[in-house]
Amino acid sequence: MVPQPQDVGMEIQRLFQQPDRLQSIACNGRLRMGTAGAAKRIAASLIETLISTKYRY
């Protein structure tokens, strides 16, 4: 997680420069969210988090 929503872009760039960390995060995501449709569920979870914290930033 990043402290501020505007930090997401930079964190994604960092992840693409750290393939081992990206792989670890991907495996963790599969363990937590399952395989079939996991990306859709992760995206929905991220959207819900962003919406629920909208007024905190």
C-alpha positions in Angstrom: 0.0 0.0 0.0 1.1 3.6 -0.6 0.4 6.4 1.9 -1.3 8.7 -0.7 -3.4 7.7 -3.8 -1.2 10.0 -6.0 1.8 7.7 -5.1 0.3 4.7 -6.9 1.8 5.5 -10.3 5.3 5.7 -8.9 4.9 2.5 -6.9 3.8 0.7 -10.0 6.9 1.9 -11.9 9.0 0.7 -9.0 7.3 -2.7 -9.0 8.1 -3.2 -12.7 11.8 -2.6 -11.8 11.7 -5.2 -9.1 10.4 -8.4 -10.7 11.0 -10.6 -7.6 8.9 -8.3 -5.5 6.2 -8.1 -8.2 6.1 -11.9 -8.3 5.8 -12.1 -4.5 2.9 -9.7 -4.6 1.2 -11.6 -7.4 1.6 -14.9 -5.5 0.2 -13.3 -2.3 -2.7 -11.9 -4.3 -3.5 -15.4 -5.7 -3.3 -16.9 -2.2 -5.7 -14.3 -0.8 -8.1 -13.8 -3.6 -7.9 -17.2 -5.5 -7.1 -17.8 -9.1 -10.2 -17.6 -11.3 -11.3 -14.0 -11.6 -8.7 -12.8 -9.0 -7.8 -9.7 -11.0 -11.4 -8.6 -11.1 -11.8 -9.1 -7.4 -8.5 -7.3 -6.6 -9.6 -4.4 -8.8 -13.0 -4.2 -7.1 -11.3 -4.3 -3.7 -8.9 -1.5 -4.7 -11.8 0.6 -6.0 -13.8 0.0 -2.8 -10.8 1.1 -0.8 -10.3 4.2 -2.8 -14.0 5.1 -2.6 -14.2 4.5 1.1 -11.1 6.6 1.8 -11.9 9.4 -0.7 -12.6 12.0 1.9 -9.5 11.2 4.1 -7.1 12.7 1.6 
